Amino acid sequence: MTLVIRAWSFIRHSSFLIRHLRYRVCVLTLLLICLCISCKKQAGLTSARIDPNGPVEVVIPDHGLYTGAFIDFGDEEDDVALEMIEDFENMVGKHQAIIASSSYWGEQSFPTANLNVLWRHGSLPLVYWSPWDRPYEQNRGPDRFGLLAIIDGKWDDYIDKWADAARAFGHPLIVAFGDEMNGDWFPWSGIYYGGAELTDDKPNEWEGPENFKAAYRHVVDRVRARGATNIKWMFHTNNYSYPLDTWNFAPAYYPGSDYVDWLGMSVYGQQFREEPNPDIPSLLDWPYQEMCGLDPNKPIMIAEWATGEFPYAPDVHGMLKPQWIKQALELFRTRYPRVKAAVYWHERWQNLDQSYSNLRVNSSVESLNAYREGVANPDWLGNLTLKPRPK
């Protein structure tokens, strides 16, 4: 009888333990589900305790650098679609901290819908704000949005409306006004505005760069006057100047550190079949030092980088695309410590001779694998870190 009572007591106690364990498992499961939902809502953001819809700004990482991309958003570079972004991220295996797109002045609008898509996705918008009119063709000189017209105030109403819309958007964004001005292909290039002519015979003041600086400052001053403090401004050059002359170097165009938050540059390898494909040190060592000399503290962004997929004959010097991508993703983070972000230019276009320039990361299996393996390094940060915006 005693054995029966003890057995029954053991069974009852075991049943209680099982029910208790089931309860705890259910509670833990619910907590995990809630945590997963919370993490999904904060996709792309590493500051879960900070409301991304509040007044915040993006932290420049002390260690590592943000990864980003422009994803072939159409002829006007503004056909932003969430599906394209997600497909790209799934392909490369990492969320993109920065997504780039354009806002051409010829559209006379602010890309609110595009920027909302990006911020809700957990990505920082980078906007190339280009004073460019249709048909958006390179190498044809100034149009109605010329630098002198901007300086004279002809487009102040448009600038003010754009600034008001940026302020209403309210979230952080980076704006690059008149990128690659030290080249000779865009209508705001210094070569079209006096080039190497000296300004009032002053040494080291050339008309082309001085006109660009005046237009840049005019735009930034008007935008700031409208209260769009959520904008960080990027001074964005080409890595090497064309023409390669002292008057056309980046320092001649620099508007001053009060007008710049980021220093940016484009670094392209081979874009066309007849071009070489130099290695990354050849493309970046000297321009990096030039950029560092503009300001000792500003973060640097590789604001555009890519190379095409072209076969080489055995006697032709150059790096094949997979090796070039591998080298870039390694050296950006190890050789150039002030580089805090890099934005890959994922695009393909057809040339006049019917050939294609394919800069996309998946132009070959080998190139895609090189990109995936390189960007998988934990130094490449796919999630933004946020902090409260100073009042």
N, C-alpha and C positions, 0 to 999 in steps of 0.2 A: 504493500500500500504506500509506504514511504517513497519507494522508487517511482511509482505512478505519479504521485503528487509532484516530486522533483522534476520528472519529465514534462509534466503539464506546465509547471512554472517556467521551465527552460523554453518550451515552445512559445508561451505567451510573451516571454521576454524577447525572444528572437523575432517574433512578429512585430513587436514594438520597434525594435532596432531597424528592421527592414522598412517599416513605414516611415521612420524618422530619416533614414538614409534617402528614401525616395523623395521626401519633402526637400531635403537639402539639395539633391540633384536637380529637382525642378527649379528651385530658387537660383542655383548657379547657372542653369541653362538660360533662364530669363535674363539674368544679369549679363551673360555673354551676348545674347541677342541684342539687348539694349546697347551694349558697348559697340557691337558691330554696326548697328544703325547709326550711332553717334559718329563712329569713324567714317562711315560712308558719307555722312553729311559734311564732314570736314575733309573730304578727299582733297589732296593737294595742299593742305594747311597743317603745319606742325604746331600751331599754337591753339589747341582745342579750347583752352579756357578763355580765349579772346574772341569776341563776337566779330566775325569777318565783315558783317554788315554795319558795324559801328565805325567810328573814326579811328582808322588804323593806318599804319604804314609798314612797308616791307623792310625787314632787317637785312643788312648786308652781312653775309656770313663771314665769321672770323676764319673758319676753316672750310675748305671746299668751295664749290661754285655752282650756281644755278644752271640747269640745262633747259634749253628752249628751242623753238622751231618756228619757221614760217612754212606753211603747208599748202603751197600751190593754190592760193585762194583766188584764182582767176586773173583776167587781164588787168583789172583795177586793183588786184591784191587785197580785196575787201569782202570777198564772198565767203565769209566765215561760217562754218557749219560744225556743230558739235560732233556729228558722226565722223567727219574727216579727222578731227582731233583725236577722238577715241580710237579710231582705226590706226592712226599713226602711233599712238602710245602703246597699243597692243602689239604692233609690229616691232617696235624698238624695245619694248619691255620696261618702259619707265614713264611715269607721269611727267608732264612738261610744266616746269615752274613758270616759264615765260612763253607766251604765244604772240607772235608778231603779225601785224597786218598794216595796211596803208590807209591813209585818208588823203586823197588827192584834192587839191583846191578846186579842180574842175567840177567836182561833185557838189560843192557848196553845201555840205552837210557834215554833221558830227555823227560818228558811228556808234550811237548809243546801244543799239541792239547787239552789235558785234561784241562790244565790251562787256555787256551784261552776260552774254554766253560765256565769255572767258573767265570773268570773276566768279560766277556761280560754279564754274568747273574747278575753281581753285588755282587759276593761272593768272599771273600778272600780265596785263596787256602792254605790249610795246607797239606804239603807233608811229609809223614813218609819215610825218605830216609834210607833204611835198607840194610846194607852190608850182603846180604843173597843170596845164590845160589839155583837153582832148586835142588830138588823138593819142596822147601819152607816148610819143615817139622820141627816142633819144637822138642826140646829135643834130638838132634842128634849131638851136638857139632860143633866146628868150621869147616868151609869149605874153599874154595879157597880165600874168601874175609875176612880172619881172621884179627884180629887187628894187629898182628905183621907184616903181609904182607902190610897192609896199612901204618904202621909206617915206614917200610923199603922203601916205595915209589913205590911198585910194581904196584899200581893202579893209579898212578899220571896222566897218560894220560886220563883215564876215568874220573877222578875227574875234570880235566881241561876242557874236552869237555862238561861235565855236567854243569860246572860253566859258560862256554861261552854261552850255550843255555839258562841258567837262565838269564844271562845279556841281551841276545837278546830278551827274553820274555818281560823284561822291567818293568813289573807291580809288585806290592807288592806280596810277598808270605812268608809264614812261613815254615821253614824246621826243622824237628826234626831228627837228626842223631842218629841212634842206640837207639831207645826208649826201656824203661823198662830193662835197662842194669843191674839193681839190682835184677832181677829175675833169674831163672835158666833154662829158656826155650829157649832163643834165642842164636844163636851161637856167639854173641858178648858179652854175659854175663861175668862178671868178674870172675865167678867161674871157667871158662875154661882157664883163663890166669894167673894162680898163686894164685887166690883166696886170702886167708888170709896170705900167705907167706909175710913176711916183706921185703921191698926193702932195701937192704944193711943195714939191721938191724935198720932202722930208725923207731922210734915210729910213729904210725898213718899214715904210708905210706905202703900200701899193694899192692902186685904185680897186682892183678886183677883190682882194680880201677885205679891204676897208668897207666896200659897199655891202659885202655879205655880212660883215659884223654889224653894220648899222641896221640892216634888215632883221637879223636875228634878234638883236637887242630890242628893236621896236616891237616885234611879235611877243617876246617874252614879257616885256613891260606891260603890254596891253592885257595879256592873259592874266598876269598876276594882279593887275588892277581890278579885274573882275572877280577876284576871290577864288580862283581855281588853284588852291594850295595843295590839292591832291596830286598835282602833276610834278614829276621829277623830269628835269630836262637833260637830254643827252646831246653832246657835241660829237657828231658821227662823221668820221673821215673815211677815205679809202686808205688802205695801208701804205701804198706808195702813190705819190702825186703824179698826175699826167697833165701838163708836161712836168718833168722832174727838174724843177728849178726852184731856187731859194724863195722867190716871191710866192710860189704856189705850195710851199710846205705847210703842214698843219698849224705850226705856231702863228703864222701870218693871219690865219682865219679865227684863231681862238678869241671868243668874245669876252673872256674874263671869267674867273672862278665864281663870281657872284651870279653868273647866268648859266652855270653848268652844275649838274649833280652827278652825271655819269660821263665818262670818256669812252667813246665807242669807235670801232673801226671795222671795216669789211676786209676779210681775208679770203680771197678766192684762189684756188689752184687753176686747173685747166678748164676753161669754159667752152673752148672751141677746139676742133680737131688739130688745127695748125699750131696751137700754142703748146709750150712746155708745161710740165707740172712740177714746179719746184717743191723742195721739202719745206716743212713748217719753219725751221730756223731761218731759211732764206727769205721767207715771206713775212716773218714777224719780229725777228730779233731787233733790227734797227727801228721799225715803226713803233715797237713797244717802248723802246728807250725814248723815242721822240714824244710819245704820248705821256710817259711818266714825267717828262720834263715840263709839261704844261701845268701840272699841279701835283704836289707831293702826296696828297691824301685821297683824291677822288678815285672811286672804284672804276675799273676798266671792264668793258664788255666787248667780246668779239660779236659785234652786232649782226654780222652776216658771215657765214663761212660755209664753203662747199667746194667740191670739185666734180668734174664730169667723168664719165666712164668711157675711155677711149683706149683702143689697143695701141701698143707701141711695137715698132720694128726693133729687132735686137740691137741695132746700132744707134738708136735714139735715146738720149738721156731723159730720165723722168721717173717719177714714182707712179705705180699703178694705184688705182683708187683705194682698194682695201688697205694697202700699206699706208697711204696718205691719211686716211681716216683714223687708223690705229695710232699713228704718230701724233695727229692733232689732239685726239682725246687724251693721250698721255701727257703731251708737253704743255697743253693749255693749263693743266692742273699742277704740273711739277716744275716747269721752267719759268713760268711767268706768274709770280705770286700775287700780283695785283689784279689779275683777271678773275672776276667774281661772277661772270655769266658768259655763256656762249649760245648763240642762236643759229641753228643749222638752217640753210636755205634749201628746202626740199621742193625742188621744182624741175620741170622738164619743158623744153620748148623746141619748136622746129625752126631751123635757120633758112635763109634765102636759097641756099643750095639744096634744100630738102633734107639735109642731114638733121640729126637731133642732138641737142645738148642735154644730156640726162644727168642732172645733179642730185636726183632723188637718192635717198639712202638705200633703197632697194633696187637700184639699177642692175645689180647682180646679187646672187646669193652670197658671194664672198664679201661684197661691200656691206650688205646688211649685217652679216655675222660680225664683221669688224666693228660696226657701229654698236650693235647690241652688246658685244663683249666689252668694248671700251666704256660705254656709258653705264654699265652695270657696276663700275667701281663706286664705292660709297662716297667718294669725294664729289661725285656728280649728284647734285641735290635736285630731286624732282618735286619736292614739296617746299612751299614758301614758309618762312618764319615771319610772324607778324608781331607788332608791338603797338600799343596805343599811340595815336598821333599826338604830338605835343600841342597843347592849347595855345 
